[in-house]
Amino acid sequence: MKTTHKICSRKGCNELGIHKVNSNGSRYCPKHYRFSRMRIDAKYAGKAVPTWDECEGMLQPCLNDRSELGLCSNCNRQMIWRAGPDRKMGATISLQHDNNGPMHFVCTSCNGGHGNSKLGDQYFKLDDNEKLCPDCNTIKSLDQFNKSATSPSGLQSVCRDCAKERNRKRLDQINADPVKRANYLAKMREYKRKRYAAKKTATTQLELD
């Protein structure tokens, strides 16, 4: 069966319209689809709704030197137009309404962080060597956060003190349940066994070299 590709319904756009917005047949390219969703979400939330031209203007600082969607201005995460099959929205470009009025684009994670923080617009004005801990809502220097290989920033989301408190509560829950405690101890023994074996192998290899 022959597939017919439609051009984006946004006037003046010649990209393929691959995302259906509503039942009237309108199809948008990834950029204009995201603009449409952000405008609809803003209207439902009772917030200021940017025009299409305002969206284009706010997008310009978010583009890289190849005119492609670039990094979030707050966390330096590579932004995307739409979440993938894993449904994770954190890196999706999002419309941020500051408390003092202006609008701009950031990733969805930073948008949510602003809304959940007690810092207000100060959330986006941290120095390069500062980071907000969401657990204690305190701005701390980067050396107060443990490293993380999986985080985009290379640091854990919560400060070292709050991380210790989280671990304490988790261990208290484990110790309160005999089954959970037994499983936890078994996993720790297996972890230490594998770590010791890996270290022994590395030491032997160095002696042979």
N, CA, C and O of each residue as an XYZ file, in Angstrom:
836
protein
N       0.844     -1.198      0.000
C       0.000      0.000      0.000
C       0.881      1.250      0.000
O       1.818      1.349      0.793
N       0.593      2.176     -0.860
C       1.388      3.381     -0.982
C       1.100      4.338      0.173
O      -0.056      4.614      0.496
N       2.179      4.841      0.793
C       2.035      5.771      1.905
C       2.213      7.197      1.430
O       3.200      7.512      0.765
N       1.274      8.062      1.762
C       1.347      9.461      1.359
C       1.859     10.292      2.522
O       1.262     10.295      3.598
N       2.966     11.001      2.310
C       3.546     11.845      3.340
C       3.009     13.257      3.190
O       3.078     13.845      2.110
N       2.476     13.798      4.271
C       1.926     15.144      4.245
C       2.943     16.149      4.763
O       3.756     15.851      5.638
N       2.872     17.353      4.193
C       3.722     18.436      4.665
C       3.146     18.989      5.966
O       1.933     18.974      6.174
N       4.031     19.477      6.839
C       3.614     20.064      8.114
C       2.493     21.080      7.910
O       2.553     21.901      6.995
N       1.477     21.022      8.759
C       0.320     21.904      8.636
C       0.629     23.345      9.009
O      -0.163     24.239      8.710
N       1.761     23.592      9.654
C       2.119     24.965     10.024
C       2.499     25.741      8.765
O       3.355     25.314      7.989
N       1.856     26.874      8.581
C       2.073     27.679      7.387
C       3.534     28.074      7.248
O       4.146     28.576      8.191
N       4.090     27.842      6.054
C       5.464     28.221      5.778
C       6.480     27.149      6.087
O       7.662     27.325      5.790
N       6.058     26.030      6.681
C       6.981     24.946      7.020
C       6.880     23.858      5.953
O       5.783     23.408      5.622
N       8.019     23.440      5.421
C       8.044     22.420      4.375
C       8.524     21.064      4.875
O       8.782     20.162      4.078
N       8.647     20.915      6.216
C       9.054     19.629      6.777
C       7.880     18.652      6.735
O       6.728     19.054      6.572
N       8.190     17.366      6.884
C       7.138     16.356      6.874
C       6.310     16.432      8.152
O       6.854     16.562      9.249
N       5.003     16.351      7.999
C       4.107     16.348      9.148
C       3.890     14.931      9.629
O       3.017     14.231      9.117
N       4.676     14.492     10.611
C       4.642     13.094     11.037
C       3.887     12.882     12.340
O       3.647     11.741     12.736
N       3.509     13.975     13.018
C       2.804     13.844     14.296
C       1.403     14.433     14.172
O       1.246     15.615     13.863
N       0.391     13.612     14.411
C      -0.989     14.059     14.346
C      -1.369     14.743     15.648
O      -1.144     14.191     16.725
N      -1.938     15.926     15.564
C      -2.264     16.714     16.746
C      -3.709     16.507     17.186
O      -3.974     16.338     18.376
N      -4.618     16.517     16.266
C      -6.038     16.375     16.621
C      -6.773     15.622     15.524
O      -6.160     15.122     14.581
N      -8.081     15.544     15.656
C      -8.889     14.735     14.734
C      -9.205     15.434     13.424
O      -9.834     14.831     12.555
N      -8.790     16.690     13.250
C      -9.125     17.396     12.014
C      -8.120     17.136     10.898
O      -8.214     17.734      9.826
N      -7.158     16.246     11.143
C      -6.209     15.883     10.096
C      -4.920     16.674     10.105
O      -4.051     16.420      9.271
N      -4.759     17.619     11.008
C      -3.534     18.415     11.060
C      -2.359     17.544     11.494
O      -2.456     16.754     12.434
N      -1.260     17.713     10.787
C      -0.040     16.987     11.125
C       1.127     17.969     11.150
O       1.270     18.813     10.266
N       1.948     17.841     12.170
C       3.053     18.772     12.347
C       4.393     18.043     12.327
O       4.484     16.854     12.633
N       5.425     18.791     11.957
C       6.791     18.293     12.088
C       7.126     18.248     13.584
O       6.380     18.812     14.385
N       8.224     17.596     13.985
C       8.537     17.497     15.419
C       8.579     18.840     16.136
O       8.098     18.953     17.263
N       9.149     19.858     15.498
C       9.255     21.168     16.152
C       7.880     21.787     16.365
O       7.560     22.204     17.478
N       7.076     21.854     15.336
C       5.776     22.515     15.463
C       4.789     21.666     16.261
O       3.853     22.198     16.857
N       4.993     20.351     16.273
C       4.172     19.513     17.146
C       4.437     19.876     18.597
O       3.504     20.002     19.391
N       5.714     20.044     18.946
C       6.056     20.374     20.341
C       5.555     21.767     20.693
O       5.042     21.983     21.791
N       5.701     22.721     19.766
C       5.160     24.062     19.999
C       3.668     23.987     20.279
O       3.169     24.632     21.202
N       2.948     23.188     19.472
C       1.500     23.056     19.631
C       1.146     22.486     20.996
O       0.235     22.984     21.657
N       1.866     21.432     21.431
C       1.579     20.820     22.728
C       1.863     21.782     23.877
O       1.109     21.832     24.849
N       2.948     22.544     23.768
C       3.282     23.485     24.837
C       2.238     24.595     24.929
O       1.896     25.027     26.030
N       1.733     25.060     23.799
C       0.711     26.104     23.798
C      -0.592     25.575     24.390
O      -1.261     26.275     25.150
N      -0.955     24.326     24.040
C      -2.175     23.713     24.575
C      -2.050     23.509     26.087
O      -2.981     23.805     26.836
N      -0.895     23.003     26.532
C      -0.684     22.768     27.965
C      -0.746     24.070     28.749
O      -1.305     24.113     29.845
N      -0.165     25.146     28.183
C      -0.186     26.442     28.861
C      -1.619     26.960     29.000
O      -1.981     27.529     30.030
N      -2.422     26.764     27.974
C      -3.812     27.220     28.022
C      -4.590     26.476     29.091
O      -5.328     27.089     29.862
N      -4.430     25.145     29.146
C      -5.140     24.349     30.148
C      -4.693     24.688     31.567
O      -5.477     24.589     32.511
N      -3.423     25.091     31.714
C      -2.905     25.435     33.034
C      -3.245     26.861     33.448
O      -2.924     27.276     34.561
N      -3.889     27.609     32.569
C      -4.262     28.988     32.866
C      -3.089     29.951     32.830
O      -3.136     31.007     33.462
N      -2.036     29.603     32.099
C      -0.855     30.452     32.009
C      -0.809     31.158     30.657
O      -1.603     30.862     29.764
N       0.128     32.092     30.518
C       0.262     32.832     29.274
C       0.579     31.867     28.135
O       1.427     30.985     28.270
N      -0.109     32.048     27.021
C       0.093     31.190     25.853
C       0.920     31.945     24.817
O       0.452     32.954     24.291
N       2.130     31.492     24.510
C       2.958     32.199     23.525
C       2.416     32.013     22.121
O       1.828     30.977     21.809
N       2.607     32.997     21.286
C       2.243     32.864     19.880
C       3.272     31.971     19.192
O       4.320     31.662     19.758
N       2.959     31.565     17.971
C       3.906     30.758     17.213
C       5.211     31.532     17.009
O       6.299     30.969     17.127
N       5.092     32.821     16.703
C       6.297     33.632     16.482
C       7.116     33.774     17.765
O       8.347     33.776     17.718
N       6.437     33.893     18.916
C       7.161     33.963     20.184
C       7.908     32.661     20.452
O       9.023     32.671     20.974
N       7.288     31.544     20.091
C       7.968     30.256     20.249
C       9.234     30.208     19.397
O      10.276     29.730     19.847
N       9.137     30.701     18.174
C      10.314     30.728     17.296
C      11.408     31.607     17.893
O      12.587     31.260     17.832
N      11.022     32.741     18.468
C      12.001     33.634     19.069
C      12.680     33.016     20.275
O      13.892     33.157     20.441
N      11.910     32.326     21.132
C      12.489     31.686     22.310
C      13.367     30.496     21.935
O      14.243     30.097     22.702
N      13.128     29.933     20.751
C      13.894     28.766     20.324
C      15.317     29.131     19.908
O      16.231     28.322     20.066
N      15.513     30.330     19.383
C      16.812     30.692     18.812
C      17.987     30.488     19.776
O      19.008     29.945     19.354
N      17.893     30.897     21.052
C      19.028     30.659     21.966
C      19.262     29.181     22.272
O      20.306     28.812     22.809
N      18.285     28.335     21.928
C      18.395     26.900     22.233
C      19.030     26.109     21.091
O      19.246     24.905     21.223
N      19.331     26.767     19.977
C      19.886     26.080     18.818
C      21.408     26.093     18.864
O      22.011     27.036     19.377
N      22.028     25.042     18.327
C      23.485     24.991     18.257
C      23.970     25.637     16.967
O      23.179     26.215     16.221
N      25.262     25.541     16.705
C      25.826     26.203     15.524
C      25.397     25.560     14.224
O      25.661     26.102     13.151
N      24.729     24.397     14.299
C      24.186     23.750     13.095
C      22.685     23.978     12.966
O      22.014     23.335     12.159
N      22.166     24.903     13.772
C      20.738     25.240     13.787
C      19.877     24.055     14.208
O      18.713     23.952     13.818
N      20.460     23.157     15.010
C      19.719     22.030     15.554
C      19.432     22.282     17.029
O      20.088     23.106     17.667
N      18.447     21.564     17.564
C      18.103     21.712     18.971
C      19.309     21.349     19.821
O      19.877     20.266     19.679
N      19.699     22.264     20.708
C      20.924     22.090     21.478
C      20.695     21.751     22.934
O      19.805     20.971     23.271
N      21.516     22.350     23.804
C      21.527     22.010     25.221
C      20.585     22.891     26.025
O      20.327     24.040     25.669
N      20.076     22.331     27.118
C      19.277     23.106     28.059
C      20.169     24.188     28.674
O      21.290     23.900     29.092
N      19.687     25.408     28.730
C      20.488     26.522     29.243
C      20.764     26.404     30.731
O      21.661     27.071     31.247
N      20.006     25.564     31.431
C      20.176     25.442     32.879
C      21.070     24.269     33.274
O      21.962     24.429     34.107
N      20.842     23.087     32.687
C      21.577     21.892     33.113
C      22.506     21.323     32.046
O      23.209     20.342     32.290
N      22.508     21.944     30.854
C      23.372     21.499     29.748
C      23.031     20.101     29.236
O      23.868     19.444     28.618
N      21.816     19.652     29.489
C      21.380     18.368     28.925
C      20.973     18.580     27.471
O      20.368     19.596     27.129
N      21.311     17.608     26.613
C      20.879     17.664     25.225
C      19.359     17.508     25.166
O      18.819     16.486     25.587
N      18.676     18.523     24.644
C      17.217     18.482     24.593
C      16.742     17.764     23.336
O      17.454     17.702     22.333
N      15.537     17.227     23.404
C      14.918     16.535     22.279
C      13.526     17.101     22.063
O      12.964     17.750     22.945
N      12.970     16.847     20.870
C      11.642     17.366     20.565
C      10.543     16.515     21.180
O       9.496     17.029     21.573
N      10.785     15.207     21.262
C       9.732     14.321     21.747
C      10.356     13.100     22.398
O      11.404     12.623     21.962
N       9.712     12.594     23.442
C      10.227     11.428     24.153
C      10.225     10.208     23.243
O       9.365     10.073     22.373
N      11.203      9.314     23.452
C      11.311      8.105     22.664
C      10.410      7.002     23.176
O       9.518      7.247     23.989
N      10.642      5.788     22.702
C       9.800      4.646     23.120
C       9.827      4.391     24.626
O       8.887      3.813     25.172
N      10.908      4.821     25.308
C      10.981      4.594     26.752
C      10.084      5.535     27.543
O       9.930      5.389     28.755
N       9.479      6.525     26.830
C       8.513      7.452     27.422
C       9.131      8.401     28.443
O       8.398      9.070     29.170
N      10.455      8.477     28.517
C      11.099      9.385     29.444
C      11.100     10.793     28.872
O      11.639     11.043     27.794
N      10.481     11.713     29.618
C      10.266     13.070     29.122
C      11.323     14.070     29.591
O      11.297     15.230     29.178
N      12.245     13.642     30.440
C      13.144     14.588     31.096
C      13.890     15.514     30.173
O      14.074     16.687     30.501
N      14.334     15.019     29.009
C      15.141     15.831     28.103
C      14.299     16.584     27.074
O      14.847     17.351     26.283
N      12.988     16.382     27.067
C      12.116     17.043     26.096
C      12.073     18.546     26.354
O      11.964     18.979     27.501
N      12.157     19.335     25.297
C      12.097     20.779     25.442
C      10.750     21.188     26.013
O       9.715     20.634     25.641
N      10.765     22.163     26.919
C       9.556     22.513     27.670
C       9.455     24.026     27.817
O      10.467     24.726     27.838
N       8.230     24.519     27.917
C       7.978     25.952     28.092
C       7.997     26.296     29.570
O       7.178     25.797     30.341
N       8.930     27.148     29.964
C       9.072     27.558     31.356
C       8.453     28.936     31.573
O       8.837     29.902     30.913
N       7.499     29.027     32.493
C       6.924     30.307     32.902
C       7.603     30.739     34.202
O       7.357     30.145     35.252
N       8.440     31.749     34.144
C       9.062     32.248     35.369
C       8.025     32.946     36.233
O       7.007     33.419     35.728
N       8.278     33.010     37.530
C       7.333     33.643     38.452
C       7.185     35.138     38.190
O       6.129     35.720     38.438
N       8.257     35.752     37.686
C       8.206     37.198     37.454
C       7.732     37.559     36.050
O       7.804     38.725     35.662
N       7.245     36.578     35.276
C       6.614     36.908     34.016
C       7.194     36.320     32.757
O       6.442     35.742     31.972
N       8.520     36.433     32.507
C       9.081     35.982     31.230
C       8.904     34.484     30.989
O       8.718     33.707     31.926
N       8.965     34.100     29.724
C       8.906     32.701     29.330
C      10.193     32.351     28.592
O      10.791     33.203     27.935
N      10.611     31.105     28.703
C      11.762     30.625     27.941
C      11.710     29.111     27.899
O      10.895     28.491     28.582
N      12.579     28.517     27.097
C      12.598     27.064     26.948
C      13.719     26.448     27.771
O      14.846     26.944     27.774
N      13.400     25.367     28.467
C      14.379     24.543     29.171
C      13.936     23.095     28.990
O      12.892     22.838     28.392
N      14.719     22.149     29.501
C      14.282     20.756     29.442
C      13.160     20.532     30.465
O      12.999     21.319     31.398
N      12.405     19.478     30.287
C      11.278     19.192     31.173
C      11.718     18.970     32.616
O      11.001     19.334     33.548
N      12.905     18.367     32.806
C      13.396     18.130     34.169
C      13.617     19.440     34.906
O      13.244     19.562     36.073
N      14.222     20.431     34.238
C      14.468     21.723     34.880
C      13.162     22.480     35.106
O      13.017     23.195     36.098
N      12.223     22.324     34.192
C      10.912     22.950     34.364
C      10.247     22.408     35.624
O       9.714     23.171     36.429
N      10.282     21.083     35.791
C       9.703     20.482     36.982
C      10.457     20.858     38.245
O       9.855     21.050     39.301
N      11.795     20.965     38.134
C      12.589     21.360     39.290
C      12.246     22.751     39.763
O      12.208     23.003     40.968
N      11.995     23.664     38.835
C      11.592     25.026     39.177
C      10.261     25.009     39.922
O      10.085     25.714     40.916
N       9.325     24.193     39.428
C       8.005     24.145     40.054
C       8.022     23.512     41.432
O       7.231     23.884     42.299
N       8.921     22.553     41.639
C       8.976     21.858     42.924
C       9.877     22.538     43.940
O       9.858     22.189     45.120
N      10.661     23.503     43.494
C      11.614     24.154     44.387
C      10.983     25.352     45.081
O      10.076     25.989     44.546
N      11.472     25.648     46.274
C      11.039     26.835     47.002
C      11.880     28.058     46.638
O      11.692     29.136     47.203
N      12.805     27.888     45.697
C      13.702     28.987     45.335
C      13.095     29.952     44.326
O      13.615     31.050     44.131
N      12.001     29.554     43.683
C      11.419     30.412     42.657
C      12.358     30.549     41.480
O      13.001     29.578     41.083
N      12.446     31.762     40.909
C      13.285     31.988     39.732
C      14.770     31.896     40.044
O      15.586     31.785     39.129
N      15.136     31.940     41.329
C      16.532     31.771     41.724
C      17.042     30.382     41.322
O      18.250     30.155     41.246
N      16.124     29.471     41.071
C      16.484     28.114     40.653
C      17.331     28.143     39.386
O      18.190     27.283     39.194
N      17.091     29.140     38.513
C      17.823     29.228     37.245
C      19.011     30.182     37.320
O      19.618     30.480     36.291
N      19.357     30.667     38.509
C      20.421     31.657     38.627
C      21.560     31.176     39.518
O      22.270     31.984     40.117
N      21.729     29.882     39.604
C      22.799     29.333     40.418
C      24.143     29.537     39.716
O      24.217     29.509     38.487
N      25.189     29.739     40.491
C      26.526     29.839     39.931
C      26.959     28.488     39.380
O      26.359     27.459     39.690
N      28.014     28.499     38.555
C      28.491     27.259     37.944
C      28.977     26.254     38.977
O      28.978     25.050     38.722
N      29.391     26.742     40.142
C      29.908     25.837     41.184
C      28.861     25.548     42.259
O      29.198     25.116     43.361
N      27.580     25.790     41.930
C      26.506     25.565     42.889
C      25.471     24.608     42.323
O      25.336     24.459     41.108
N      24.749     23.967     43.218
C      23.700     23.023     42.822
C      22.642     22.993     43.917
O      22.957     23.099     45.102
N      21.399     22.848     43.513
C      20.300     22.788     44.469
C      20.022     21.347     44.850
O      19.878     20.485     43.983
N      19.946     21.086     46.150
C      19.522     19.769     46.633
C      18.006     19.802     46.796
O      17.505     20.600     47.587
N      17.254     18.963     46.076
C      15.784     18.991     46.167
C      15.242     18.467     47.489
O      14.109     18.776     47.857
N      16.034     17.678     48.208
C      15.548     17.117     49.470
C      15.503     18.163     50.578
O      14.517     18.255     51.309
N      16.570     18.950     50.701
C      16.617     19.958     51.760
C      16.392     21.374     51.226
O      16.430     22.340     51.987
N      16.153     21.497     49.885
C      15.916     22.787     49.254
C      16.987     23.818     49.632
O      16.683     24.963     49.968
N      18.231     23.382     49.566
C      19.353     24.230     49.919
C      20.349     24.274     48.769
O      20.641     23.250     48.152
N      20.869     25.463     48.482
C      21.911     25.605     47.469
C      23.258     25.302     48.115
O      23.633     25.918     49.112
N      23.979     24.347     47.536
C      25.270     23.952     48.084
C      26.316     23.917     46.977
O      25.985     23.833     45.794
N      27.584     23.984     47.380
C      28.673     23.908     46.412
C      28.757     22.486     45.853
O      28.315     21.532     46.493
N      29.329     22.356     44.656
C      29.356     21.067     43.980
C      30.123     20.007     44.761
O      29.853     18.813     44.622
N      31.084     20.441     45.587
C      31.856     19.449     46.340
C      31.048     18.812     47.468
O      31.543     17.918     48.155
N      29.800     19.266     47.665
C      28.919     18.662     48.658
C      28.037     17.563     48.063
O      27.158     17.030     48.740
N      28.283     17.224     46.773
C      27.510     16.195     46.093
C      28.441     15.063     45.656
O      29.530     15.310     45.137
N      28.013     13.845     45.867
C      28.791     12.692     45.415
C      28.723     12.554     43.903
O      27.775     13.018     43.269
N      29.729     11.917     43.337
C      29.768     11.713     41.886
C      28.793     10.613     41.475
O      28.479      9.705     42.245
N      28.324     10.730     40.227
C      27.404      9.737     39.675
C      27.731      9.535     38.198
O      27.770     10.496     37.430
N      27.966      8.289     37.805
C      28.319      7.996     36.419
C      27.113      8.052     35.491
O      27.274      8.168     34.276
N      25.905      7.970     36.046
C      24.694      7.923     35.219
C      23.983      9.265     35.109
O      23.086      9.417     34.279
N      24.362     10.234     35.924
C      23.702     11.530     35.899
C      24.285     12.412     34.799
O      25.496     12.391     34.583
N      23.442     13.200     34.084
C      23.959     14.104     33.046
C      24.977     15.104     33.580
O      25.887     15.510     32.856
N      24.831     15.503     34.844
C      25.747     16.480     35.432
C      26.990     15.828     36.025
O      27.941     16.523     36.385
N      26.994     14.505     36.130
C      28.119     13.802     36.731
C      28.066     13.764     38.244
O      28.987     13.263     38.889
N      26.974     14.299     38.824
C      26.815     14.339     40.270
C      25.446     13.775     40.652
O      24.509     13.785     39.853
N      25.352     13.285     41.886
C      24.061     12.816     42.376
C      23.099     13.991     42.505
O      23.524     15.138     42.642
N      21.806     13.702     42.462
C      20.807     14.769     42.500
C      20.697     15.406     43.879
O      20.351     16.583     43.984
N      20.986     14.652     44.938
C      20.875     15.173     46.305
C      22.259     15.326     46.909
O      23.208     14.668     46.483
N      22.370     16.195     47.900
C      23.661     16.454     48.532
C      24.121     15.240     49.347
O      23.357     14.297     49.556
N      25.356     15.276     49.796
C      25.932     14.152     50.524
C      25.183     13.876     51.834
O      24.957     12.719     52.189
N      24.802     14.933     52.543
C      24.083     14.751     53.806
C      22.723     14.100     53.589
O      22.333     13.201     54.333
N      22.004     14.557     52.565
C      20.676     13.992     52.293
C      20.785     12.568     51.755
O      19.916     11.734     52.012
N      21.858     12.292     51.007
C      22.073     10.935     50.516
C      22.285      9.976     51.686
O      21.788      8.850     51.672
N      23.037     10.436     52.710
C      23.238      9.613     53.905
C      21.915      9.371     54.625
O      21.659      8.273     55.118
N      21.076     10.405     54.681
C      19.784     10.264     55.356
C      18.884      9.300     54.596
O      18.176      8.497     55.203
N      18.910      9.381     53.246
C      18.135      8.430     52.448
C      18.589      6.997     52.710
O      17.767      6.098     52.888
N      19.908      6.794     52.733
C      20.440      5.448     52.963
C      20.080      4.946     54.367
O      19.782      3.767     54.556
N      20.113      5.857     55.345
C      19.765      5.460     56.720
C      18.321      4.975     56.796
O      18.037      3.948     57.412
N      17.402      5.727     56.159
C      15.996      5.337     56.174
C      15.782      4.018     55.434
O      14.980      3.180     55.847
N      16.520      3.852     54.329
C      16.380      2.611     53.561
C      16.859      1.414     54.374
O      16.225      0.360     54.364
N      17.985      1.577     55.082
C      18.503      0.484     55.908
C      17.581      0.186     57.089
O      17.429     -0.967     57.491
N      16.967      1.234     57.641
C      16.017      1.028     58.737
C      14.836      0.173     58.271
O      14.366     -0.699     59.002
N      14.363      0.431     57.050
C      13.255     -0.352     56.494
C      13.677     -1.795     56.246
O      12.908     -2.728     56.478
N      14.916     -1.964     55.768
C      15.413     -3.316     55.505
C      15.570     -4.098     56.806
O      15.177     -5.261     56.896
N      16.140     -3.453     57.798
C      16.377     -4.133     59.075
C      15.080     -4.475     59.800
O      15.052     -5.387     60.626
N      14.007     -3.747     59.496
C      12.728     -4.008     60.155
C      12.031     -5.238     59.592
O      11.088     -5.756     60.190
N      12.502     -5.701     58.437
C      11.884     -6.870     57.795
C      12.938     -7.970     57.683
O      13.907     -7.800     56.943
N      12.783     -9.096     58.392
C      13.789    -10.170     58.363
C      14.077    -10.694     56.951
O      15.224    -11.000     56.624
N      13.055    -10.795     56.132
C      13.245    -11.310     54.769
C      14.071    -10.328     53.943
O      15.015    -10.723     53.258
N      13.712     -9.052     54.011
C      14.466     -8.042     53.271
C      15.908     -7.972     53.754
O      16.829     -7.790     52.958
N      16.100     -8.119     55.077
C      17.452     -8.064     55.630
C      18.294     -9.232     55.127
O      19.458     -9.056     54.769
N      17.698    -10.432     55.100
C      18.426    -11.607     54.615
C      18.806    -11.454     53.143
O      19.924    -11.786     52.751
N      17.875    -10.953     52.331
C      18.153    -10.742     50.903
C      19.232     -9.686     50.702
O      20.101     -9.818     49.841
N      19.158     -8.632     51.518
C      20.135     -7.545     51.417
C      21.538     -8.045     51.770
O      22.501     -7.731     51.070
N      21.656     -8.811     52.839
C      22.957     -9.326     53.244
C      23.518    -10.291     52.201
O      24.724    -10.312     51.952
N      22.642    -11.086     51.594
C      23.089    -12.018     50.557
C      23.619    -11.258     49.343
O      24.637    -11.642     48.767
N      22.932    -10.178     48.953
C      23.384     -9.374     47.816
C      24.715     -8.699     48.125
O      25.587     -8.618     47.260
N      24.874     -8.216     49.348
C      26.120     -7.564     49.734
C      27.282     -8.556     49.729
O      28.384     -8.206     49.304
N      27.054     -9.793     50.195
C      28.105    -10.806     50.166
C      28.515    -11.135     48.735
O      29.701    -11.281     48.437
N      27.524    -11.251     47.853
C      27.807    -11.543     46.450
C      28.556    -10.383     45.790
O      29.472    -10.596     44.996
N      28.160     -9.166     46.124
C      28.834     -7.983     45.579
C      30.308     -7.947     46.011
O      31.192     -7.692     45.194
N      30.564     -8.204     47.298
C      31.935     -8.188     47.808
C      32.758     -9.323     47.210
O      33.948     -9.162     46.938
N      32.113    -10.474     47.007
C      32.820    -11.602     46.403
C      33.282    -11.269     44.982
O      34.429    -11.525     44.617
N      32.376    -10.696     44.187
C      32.717    -10.334     42.811
C      33.773     -9.234     42.775
O      34.674     -9.248     41.936
N      33.649     -8.285     43.692
C      34.625     -7.187     43.724
C      36.012     -7.710     44.100
O      37.014     -7.296     43.518
N      36.066     -8.625     45.080
C      37.345     -9.200     45.478
C      37.952    -10.008     44.332
O      39.156     -9.937     44.088
N      37.111    -10.781     43.625
C      37.599    -11.588     42.509
C      38.152    -10.708     41.394
O      39.189    -11.019     40.808
N      37.455     -9.605     41.100
C      37.915     -8.698     40.049
C      39.238     -8.045     40.434
O      40.125     -7.884     39.595
N      39.368     -7.674     41.696
C      40.605     -7.048     42.172
C      41.763     -8.038     42.128
O      42.882     -7.678     41.762
N      41.488     -9.298     42.505
C      42.519    -10.322     42.482
C      42.977    -10.593     41.050
O      44.170    -10.768     40.802
N      42.037    -10.627     40.115
C      42.375    -10.848     38.706
C      43.240     -9.715     38.168
O      44.212     -9.950     37.451
N      42.874     -8.474     38.522
C      43.647     -7.322     38.061
C      45.055     -7.335     38.632
O      46.013     -7.002     37.934
N      45.187     -7.720     39.909
C      46.501     -7.782     40.548
C      47.367     -8.851     39.896
O      48.553     -8.629     39.651
N      46.779    -10.008     39.615
C      47.521    -11.086     38.959
C      47.988    -10.670     37.571
O      49.111    -10.981     37.175
N      47.142     -9.974     36.838
C      47.481     -9.523     35.495
C      48.645     -8.542     35.529
O      49.524     -8.590     34.669
N      48.654     -7.648     36.523
C      49.750     -6.695     36.647
C      51.055     -7.398     36.946
O      52.104     -6.992     36.444
N      51.014     -8.452     37.761
C      52.233     -9.190     38.095
C      52.785     -9.941     36.881
O      53.993    -10.146     36.763
N      51.884    -10.348     35.982
C      52.315    -11.083     34.795
C      52.866    -10.168     33.716
O      53.697    -10.586     32.910
N      52.408     -8.918     33.694
C      52.865     -7.975     32.659
C      54.335     -7.604     32.842
O      54.877     -6.823     32.060
